[in-house]
Amino acid sequence: MTETHIPVLLQEMLHTLAPQDGCTYIDATFGGGGYTDAILNTANCKVIAIDRDPDAQKRALPFENKYKDRFQFISGTFSDLDNLLPKDSLCDGIVFDFGMSSFQLDEADRGFSFRLNGPLDMRMSKDFGLTAADVVNTYSAEELAEIIWFYGDEKKSRIIARAIVEQRKIKPFETTIELAQLVRKFVKRHDGLDPATLTFQALRIFVNNELIEIDTVLKKTLSHLSAGGKVVAVSFHALEDRLIKNWIRSDHSALQHSGYTLKALFSKPICPSDEEVRKNPRSRSAKLRAVQLISTKTIWSGS
Ligand SMILES: C[S@@+](CC[C@H](N)C(=O)[O-])C[C@H]1O[C@@H](n2cnc3c(N)ncnc32)[C@H](O)[C@@H]1O
């Protein structure tokens, strides 16, 4: 079990958000609190942190003791942002660091890892939803192939799906290693990635409804931002990054009618340096994008 999670693109996130005294920020993916800690140490500001994982809630306890009323933890899924945040409250920035934490990946009992043997679970919150075992033991070969193809971009998705269905006739899947070993029989890779990587990624995204969560929350963020407020989002694979990119480029004309515009802070995403990737290989696919809500009234008046 890992004792820590190394925050990815931390300095880049901080530099972009540029926390200010007296402001309030939302860390919608608290994890181990790496982003929250850095924000609270940079300015005399407040952070409202959200995470769906009950283990993250436990990790937030020392933050409550340390930062007192500058820190608040809310347990829940970020797609429920409108109900989680105090009504009509506006904040000065929202940060997202999508995907899973090293705490989740490296804890065998959570069932995310193809390297550690554990129950085939993969739920970020064990309170509800199907486990990965439920999915592989009950979905049809066609449904499994589609999940593994769409969320994992795994070219052997049909072969893997058919093998899963054959194997479960003998014995239903219970553990991560059972699934990983089956996939490794049918997928060979020459790029250093474990052959089970994409199948596990696909099941994790599906089980946690991750893309719908992201799509939903992005559409809600702007109504919680004050003028000048920023959204800083870090993604880890192309499906996540595409949702962020499309949201930034989408039609925000309704905003303009109410006197605001959305400005992308960079034309291209920020990626980790070679040094960061060397120190923390899990950062290798990260991309940071950011936007700022600008009042057009401010622009016109020249102030
Ligand atoms: C990559 S980690 C964040 C790490 C954090 N930035 C840090 O520095 O420690 C992502 C976190 O987001 C949480 N998460 C993922 N999807 C979520 C959702 N839909 N709602 C709330 N939390 C979510 C996960 O449980 C996980 O703890």
Ligand as a Chemical Component Dictionary entry (heavy atoms), coordinates in Angstrom:
data_LIG
# 
_chem_comp.id                   LIG 
_chem_comp.type                 NON-POLYMER 
_chem_comp.pdbx_formal_charge   0 
_chem_comp.three_letter_code    LIG 
# 
loop_
_chem_comp_atom.comp_id 
_chem_comp_atom.atom_id 
_chem_comp_atom.alt_atom_id 
_chem_comp_atom.type_symbol 
_chem_comp_atom.charge 
_chem_comp_atom.model_Cartn_x 
_chem_comp_atom.model_Cartn_y 
_chem_comp_atom.model_Cartn_z 
_chem_comp_atom.pdbx_ordinal 
LIG C1  C1  C 0  -5.637  12.067 -9.297  1  
LIG S1  S1  S 1  -6.484  12.044 -7.774  2  
LIG C2  C2  C 0  -6.282  13.696 -7.173  3  
LIG C3  C3  C 0  -4.990  13.915 -6.469  4  
LIG C4  C4  C 0  -4.865  15.275 -5.822  5  
LIG N1  N1  N 0  -4.819  16.352 -6.789  6  
LIG C5  C5  C 0  -3.627  15.349 -4.951  7  
LIG O1  O1  O 0  -2.751  16.175 -5.227  8  
LIG O2  O2  O -1 -3.530  14.587 -4.003  9  
LIG C6  C6  C 0  -8.156  12.042 -8.262  10 
LIG C7  C7  C 0  -9.138  12.010 -7.122  11 
LIG O3  O3  O 0  -10.396 12.373 -7.676  12 
LIG C8  C8  C 0  -11.387 11.592 -7.088  13 
LIG N2  N2  N 0  -12.504 11.524 -8.036  14 
LIG C9  C9  C 0  -12.517 10.932 -9.250  15 
LIG N3  N3  N 0  -13.703 11.081 -9.824  16 
LIG C10 C10 C 0  -14.465 11.799 -8.964  17 
LIG C11 C11 C 0  -15.802 12.288 -9.010  18 
LIG N4  N4  N 0  -16.587 12.063 -10.069 19 
LIG N5  N5  N 0  -16.250 13.012 -7.955  20 
LIG C12 C12 C 0  -15.450 13.253 -6.896  21 
LIG N6  N6  N 0  -14.183 12.804 -6.788  22 
LIG C13 C13 C 0  -13.694 12.090 -7.821  23 
LIG C14 C14 C 0  -10.751 10.243 -6.857  24 
LIG O4  O4  O 0  -11.432 9.551  -5.832  25 
LIG C15 C15 C 0  -9.335  10.640 -6.481  26 
LIG O5  O5  O 0  -9.183  10.718 -5.095  27 
# 
loop_
_chem_comp_bond.comp_id 
_chem_comp_bond.atom_id_1 
_chem_comp_bond.atom_id_2 
_chem_comp_bond.value_order 
_chem_comp_bond.pdbx_ordinal 
LIG C1  S1  SING 1  
LIG S1  C2  SING 2  
LIG S1  C6  SING 3  
LIG C2  C3  SING 4  
LIG C3  C4  SING 5  
LIG C4  N1  SING 6  
LIG C4  C5  SING 7  
LIG C5  O1  DOUB 8  
LIG C5  O2  SING 9  
LIG C6  C7  SING 10 
LIG C7  O3  SING 11 
LIG C7  C15 SING 12 
LIG O3  C8  SING 13 
LIG C8  N2  SING 14 
LIG C8  C14 SING 15 
LIG N2  C9  SING 16 
LIG N2  C13 SING 17 
LIG C9  N3  DOUB 18 
LIG N3  C10 SING 19 
LIG C10 C11 SING 20 
LIG C10 C13 DOUB 21 
LIG C11 N4  SING 22 
LIG C11 N5  DOUB 23 
LIG N5  C12 SING 24 
LIG C12 N6  DOUB 25 
LIG N6  C13 SING 26 
LIG C14 O4  SING 27 
LIG C14 C15 SING 28 
LIG C15 O5  SING 29 
# 
